[in-house]
Amino acid sequence: MLRPIQNVFDARNYPDLLVGLGDPDDAAIWRLDDERALVVTTDFFTPVVDTPYEYGAIAAANSLSDVYAMGGRPFLALNIAALPPDLPPELSSEILRGGAEKSLEAGVVVVGGHTIQDKEPKYGLVALGFVHPQKMLTKAGLRPGDALVLTKPLGFGVTTTALKQEKASPEDVAEVVSWMVKLNRSAAELAVEFGLRGGTDVTGFSLLGHGMEMADASHVGLRLFAEDVPLVSCARKYAGMWTFPGGASDNRRYFGPRVKFVEGISEETQMLLFDPQTSGGLLLGVPPEKLAAFVERAAAIQQPVWVVGKTVEGEGIEVV
């Protein structure tokens, strides 16, 4: 689909475009001067929960996450909304209010946007942020020996699909929502504080898919420790019910041939590593000499972190 436009823009003609054309990263970055670069991204999707306010808040947190994944600080946003004409106005208003109040929490001002009519609701943001050109995170920033640190658990996709199938309990949905509305701000600030260079957020391509993007961009291999990957408390229950979204199978078909699972890892566990996440956490590469201080500082600011693997020489991903 994109092949016809791949040669329209030549990155060599845009020296201030630090990240963009040809890069598999979460946002574009344009250098303004030696101290500032502009981070630009957009994201929107259909509802993953039944409550309009929470849907709007999750969509906003997810959109802003791409700025945080680059080590940036968002400051400005525009709404993108496609809403059914027969949707009650009070529901549409709650979606926008959820997005606005989550943006306010992030220190972001929503200055307008654009809406159209559509049969199925869709909502998200265009988000802009600033990052220092020498302090940005990219998928190409991993180095052999880095510890792989995750800042949110997995299991959002399998749980929200259980919700759509009317199989999820309110308590399980509440747990997952509490993670999806959580901003990645403190995780990004922690990464910048420690001078990290490799990072991304874990969203639709799953932990393994986004991990593979980082491995390829950084020319390293990844070794993940299956037992150390955090899961929401209900993830294995719904994995046992096989309520995985279609995207999990898509991720497995596309990325699976380059992932090696050691014997004994269950199919449910494998699929949870391919499970698409909405507003997931950051996956960061932490140099080994910084890891202890990084974990200690994370605890001090109450930022959850889990060491889930490490980078190695080679390519692809091994799950042990």
C-alpha positions in Angstrom: 0.0 0.0 0.0 2.8 2.4 0.9 5.2 1.3 -1.8 4.1 3.9 -4.4 5.1 6.8 -2.1 8.4 5.3 -0.7 10.5 7.4 -3.0 8.6 10.6 -2.9 10.6 12.0 0.0 14.3 11.5 0.3 15.6 11.8 3.9 18.8 13.4 2.6 16.9 16.4 1.6 15.7 17.0 5.1 18.7 17.3 7.4 16.6 18.5 10.4 14.4 15.4 10.2 16.2 13.4 13.0 13.7 10.6 13.0 11.1 9.9 10.4 11.5 8.6 6.8 12.8 5.1 6.9 12.8 4.8 10.7 10.4 2.4 12.4 10.0 4.7 15.4 6.9 5.8 17.3 7.0 9.5 16.2 8.8 11.9 13.9 11.4 14.2 15.3 12.3 17.6 13.7 15.3 19.6 15.0 14.4 23.2 15.8 17.8 24.2 17.2 20.7 22.7 19.2 18.6 22.4 22.4 15.1 21.5 21.1 13.5 19.1 18.6 9.8 18.8 17.9 8.1 15.4 18.4 5.0 14.8 16.2 2.7 11.8 16.3 -0.9 10.8 15.9 -3.0 7.8 16.9 -6.7 6.9 17.2 -8.7 3.7 17.4 -12.2 2.2 18.1 -13.5 1.7 21.6 -11.7 -1.0 23.8 -14.1 -0.5 26.8 -17.8 0.3 27.2 -17.5 3.5 29.2 -17.1 6.6 27.0 -15.1 8.6 29.5 -12.6 5.8 30.1 -12.4 5.2 26.3 -11.4 8.9 25.7 -8.9 8.8 28.6 -7.3 5.6 27.3 -7.1 6.9 23.7 -5.4 10.1 24.9 -2.9 8.3 27.1 -2.1 6.0 24.2 -1.6 8.9 21.8 0.6 10.8 24.2 2.6 7.6 24.8 4.3 7.9 21.4 5.9 11.2 22.5 7.0 9.7 25.8 8.4 6.7 23.9 10.8 9.1 22.2 11.9 10.6 25.5 9.8 13.7 24.8 7.5 15.9 26.8 4.1 16.5 25.1 2.6 20.0 25.3 0.0 20.4 22.6 -2.7 18.2 21.0 -5.6 18.1 18.6 -8.6 15.8 18.8 -9.3 13.4 16.0 -12.8 12.0 16.2 -15.2 10.0 14.0 -18.6 9.7 15.7 -21.9 8.1 14.6 -24.6 10.7 14.0 -27.0 8.7 16.2 -24.6 8.4 19.1 -26.2 10.4 22.0 -24.5 13.8 22.4 -23.8 13.1 26.1 -21.7 10.0 25.1 -19.7 11.9 22.5 -19.1 14.6 25.1 -17.8 12.1 27.6 -15.3 10.7 25.1 -13.9 14.1 24.5 -14.0 15.0 28.2 -12.0 11.8 29.0 -9.4 12.8 26.4 -9.3 16.4 27.6 -8.8 15.6 31.3 -6.2 13.0 30.6 -4.3 15.5 28.5 -4.6 18.1 31.2 -3.1 15.6 33.7 -0.2 15.3 31.2 0.3 19.1 31.1 -1.0 19.1 27.5 -3.5 21.6 26.1 -6.0 20.4 23.5 -6.5 23.3 21.2 -9.1 21.9 18.8 -9.2 19.2 16.2 -11.4 17.7 13.6 -14.5 15.4 13.6 -16.4 13.5 11.0 -19.4 11.2 11.0 -18.8 7.4 10.9 -20.7 4.3 11.7 -18.2 3.3 14.5 -16.6 5.6 17.0 -13.0 6.4 16.6 -11.0 8.8 18.8 -7.4 9.9 19.4 -5.0 12.8 19.3 -2.4 14.5 17.2 0.3 15.1 19.8 3.3 17.4 19.8 6.1 17.5 22.2 9.7 18.7 22.7 12.8 16.6 23.2 16.5 17.5 23.4 18.2 16.3 20.2 20.9 14.5 22.3 18.5 12.9 24.7 15.9 11.2 22.5 15.0 7.5 22.7 14.8 5.5 19.5 14.3 1.9 18.6 17.9 1.8 17.3 19.4 2.7 20.7 19.9 -0.7 22.2 23.4 -2.1 22.7 24.5 -5.7 23.5 24.3 -6.3 27.2 21.5 -3.9 27.9 18.8 -5.1 30.3 15.3 -4.9 28.9 12.9 -3.2 31.3 9.1 -3.1 30.9 7.0 -0.5 32.7 3.5 -1.9 32.5 2.3 -5.5 32.6 0.8 -7.4 29.6 -2.7 -8.8 29.1 -4.7 -5.8 28.0 -5.8 -7.2 24.6 -6.9 -10.6 25.8 -8.9 -9.0 28.6 -10.6 -6.3 26.5 -11.6 -8.9 23.9 -13.1 -11.0 26.8 -15.1 -7.8 27.6 -16.3 -7.6 24.0 -17.4 -11.2 24.3 -19.2 -10.5 27.6 -16.8 -12.9 29.5 -14.9 -10.4 31.6 -15.7 -9.6 35.2 -16.0 -5.9 36.2 -13.0 -6.3 38.6 -10.8 -7.6 35.8 -11.8 -4.8 33.5 -11.2 -2.2 36.2 -7.7 -3.5 36.7 -6.8 -3.3 33.0 -8.3 0.1 32.7 -6.3 1.4 35.6 -3.1 0.5 33.6 -4.3 1.7 30.3 -5.2 5.2 31.6 -1.8 5.5 33.3 0.5 7.9 31.5 4.0 6.9 30.5 5.3 10.3 31.7 7.3 9.2 34.8 8.8 6.2 32.9 10.0 8.5 30.1 11.4 11.0 32.6 13.2 8.2 34.3 14.7 7.1 31.0 15.9 10.6 30.2 17.3 11.1 33.7 19.5 8.0 33.3 20.6 8.9 29.7 19.0 5.9 28.1 19.0 5.7 24.3 16.9 2.7 23.4 13.1 2.7 23.9 9.7 2.2 22.5 6.1 1.7 23.8 4.4 -1.7 23.6 1.1 -1.4 21.7 -0.5 -3.2 18.8 2.4 -5.2 17.6 2.8 -6.8 21.1 5.9 -7.2 23.3 7.5 -9.5 20.8 6.6 -7.4 17.7 7.9 -4.1 19.1 10.8 -5.9 20.6 11.7 -7.3 17.1 11.5 -3.8 15.7 14.0 -2.7 18.3 16.3 -5.7 17.7 16.3 -5.1 14.0 16.9 -1.3 14.2 19.7 -1.8 16.8 21.3 -4.8 15.0 21.1 -7.0 18.2 19.2 -10.0 19.4 16.9 -10.2 22.4 16.6 -12.8 25.1 13.3 -12.6 27.0 12.7 -14.4 30.3 9.1 -15.7 30.0 8.6 -16.1 33.8 9.7 -12.5 34.5 7.3 -10.8 32.1 4.6 -9.2 34.2 0.9 -9.9 33.5 -2.3 -8.4 34.8 -3.9 -10.8 37.3 -6.6 -12.0 35.0 -4.4 -12.5 31.8 -3.9 -16.2 32.2 -7.6 -16.8 32.9 -8.7 -15.2 29.7 -5.7 -16.8 27.8 -7.1 -20.1 28.9 -10.5 -19.1 27.4 -8.6 -18.1 24.3 -10.1 -14.6 24.1 -7.2 -13.3 22.1 -7.9 -10.5 19.6 -7.3 -11.2 15.9 -4.2 -9.0 16.1 -2.5 -11.5 18.4 -2.7 -14.2 15.6 -1.6 -11.6 13.0 1.5 -10.7 15.2 2.3 -14.4 15.6 2.1 -15.0 11.8 4.3 -12.0 11.0 6.9 -12.0 13.8 6.7 -15.7 14.9 9.1 -17.2 12.4 11.9 -15.1 13.9 11.0 -15.9 17.5 12.4 -19.1 19.2 10.6 -20.4 22.2 12.5 -23.0 24.4 10.6 -26.2 25.0 8.1 -26.1 27.8 6.6 -22.6 27.3 2.9 -23.1 26.9 1.0 -21.9 23.9 -1.1 -19.6 26.1 2.1 -17.9 27.4 3.4 -17.6 23.8 0.2 -15.9 22.7 0.3 -13.5 25.6 3.7 -12.3 24.4 2.0 -11.7 21.0 -1.0 -10.0 22.6 -1.7 -6.5 21.2 -1.7 -3.8 23.9 -3.6 -0.6 24.0 -1.7 2.2 25.9 1.0 -0.3 27.0 4.2 0.5 28.9 7.6 1.5 27.7 10.2 -1.1 26.8 13.6 0.3 27.6 17.2 -0.7 27.2 19.2 -0.1 30.4 23.0 -0.5 30.4 24.0 -3.0 33.0 26.1 -0.6 35.0 23.1 1.7 35.5 20.5 -1.0 36.2 20.7 -1.2 40.0 20.4 2.6 40.4 17.7 2.7 37.7 15.6 0.2 39.6 16.2 1.9 42.9 15.2 5.3 41.5 12.1 3.8 39.9 11.0 2.5 43.3 11.6 5.9 44.9 9.2 7.6 42.4 6.8 4.7 42.5 7.3 3.9 38.9 6.8 0.1 38.3 9.6 -1.6 36.4 10.3 -5.2 35.5 13.5 -6.6 34.1 12.2 -9.0 31.4 15.3 -9.8 29.4 18.5 -8.6 27.9 20.1 -7.8 24.5 22.7 -10.1 23.0 24.9 -10.3 20.0 23.0 -11.7 16.9 19.5 -11.2 15.7 15.9 -12.3 16.4 14.3 -13.1 19.7 14.8 -16.1 22.0 12.2 -16.6 24.8 13.5 -18.8 27.6 
